[in-house]
Amino acid sequence: QVQLVESGGGLVQAGGSLGLSCQTSGSRAAFSIGDMGWYRQAPGKQRELVATITRGGTTNYSDSVKGRFTISRNNVRRTAWLQMNSLKPEDTAVYYCNAYSNDDRRLYWGQGTQVTVSS
């Protein structure tokens, strides 16, 4: 089984920046980790896509974060990051990382990390 651990959340003022990281472990090899992504869930709202990245580095962003957030990954380190700039109060949410395992063809999720943006 694959485990994911997110870190880097916290409290920041509007206009500030935060970086999140997602470390995976438990996969049989580095190439076992396929697409990775970041999602978020604000209180009272459904979980929504933030950004995804393929093993080859192709990225996809939601319109709400495009131009402000950057997703990246290192396949050898089996880690993904989310750099968040120009943060807005509406970015406040619990941010979750996910990763697709090519070993067992399952999607795994981390436990989430809180990001709070004050106005």
N, C-alpha and C positions, 0 to 999 in steps of 0.2 A: 504494500500500500504506500501511497505517496502522502507525505505530510507537507503542509505549507504553513509557514510562520510569517505573518506580516509584522512590520515595525515601522516606526517613524511618524505615527500620528501625533496629534497634539493640538494646542490652542495657538491660533495666529490671528493677527489683525487683518482686516480686509486690505487687499493689495499686497499682502505678504506672500511668502513661498514656504512650501513644505515638500520634503521628499519621502516617499514611502518605498520600502523594499519588501520583497516576497522571496523568501528562501525556501526551496523545496528540498526534500530528502526522501529516501526510501525507494527511489527508482533504481532499476537495475543498471542503467547506464545514462550518460548525459543525453543521448539521442532518444531516450525513452520519453522525455518531456516534449510534448507537442505545443500546440497553441497555448498561450497564457493570456490572462486578461485581468482587468480591474473593473469591479462593479461597486456601486454604492447604494446605501439605503438610508434615506432620511426618515425621521419619525413620522409615522402615519402614511408612509409612501411605499410603493413597491420597489424592489431592488431594480436598479437600472444599469445599463452598460455605461462604462466610462471610456475604456480603451482596450484594444486587444492587439496582440503581436504574434506573428507566426515564428516558427523556428528560423525562417529565412529573413526575418526582420520586417516583413510587411505589417504596417500598422493601420489601425482603424480607430476613429474617435467619434464620440457623440458630438453633435453640433454644439452642445452647451459648453464643452471644454476645448474644442478645437482652437488651436492657436495659443492656448494657455498651458495645457498639460502636455507632457511628453512621456511616452512609454518606451522602455528599452529593456534589453535582456542580455544576459551572458549565458550561452548554452553550456559552456564548460562548467561554470559555477552554478548552473541550474537556478538562476536567480533572475527576477524581474524587478524593475523599478518604475515608479511613477513620480515624475517631477511635476509639481503643481505650482504655477506662478500666477500672479494677479488674482489671488483667491478672493472669492466673494462669499458673503454670508450664505447664499444659497448652495454653496459647495459643502456646507456642513452636513455630515453623514458618517455612518460607519462604512469604511472602505474594505472591500473584500477582494482577495486575490483568488484566481482559480487557475488550474493547470490541467491539461488533458494528458493522460498517461497512455502512451502507445503500448505499454506492457499489457494492461488489462482493459484498454479502451474505455476508461472511465474518466469522468470529470471530478476533480477534487477541489475542495474549497478550504481556505484558511479560516481562522476564527474571527477575523475582522479587526480593524484598528480605527479608533475614533478620530475624526478630524472636525475641529470646531473653528469656525471663522467668525470673529466678532466684528461688529460694524463700528 
